[in-house]
């Protein structure tokens, strides 16, 4: 069988994918200071020759990598900041009743309770609300500050953490969501709530990775 002779540029492409794959065609082109269109013939040759494989929304990778490794590598490159959603917050003085109404209107299972300047004070879950209801307390009068889970007993995630690490926290701590936080004062454990990351977020990422889009 005749050995395929690769050009210098194709060798460069293989070296980039070997070190950084999975990686998209656009990212490879950027590293070589070329356009995606210029690289397309080289990528086609390398793929048809069996050096590379390509998957929509994942990128180019060596055939020797297992699918699980490819998917794991991709999750470790994706950052929480790019996938976080808008946080639903209430103040500490908000009544449990009003918090329940907010949960219903926003269709969420957790609320983040904040102090002045949006500093995270706690989280309020459906389970917390249920405890108040079972205790026959007046939900109109009980503030969320008396029902919430307080800091520092809250699992958080920062925007520069990877999607893999965030998903692992959700599984390890058996929780449905986490506040995405910006550190204001690490020593005093003061964090500003800037987003939320949930199991629904993970499901959305799976759907996007599985959709048929060009790499």
Secondary structure, 3 states (H helix, E strand, C coil): CCCCCCCHHHHHHHHHHHHHCCECHHHHHHHCCCCHHHHHHHHHHHHHCCCEEEECCCEEEECCCCHHHHHHHHHHHCEHHHCCECCCEEECCCEHHHHHHHHHHHCCCEEEEECHHHEEEEEEEHHHHHHHHHCCCCCCCCEHHHCCEECCCCCEEECCCEHHHHHHHHHHCCCCEEEEEEEEECCCCEEEEEEEEEHHHHHHHHHHHHCCCCC
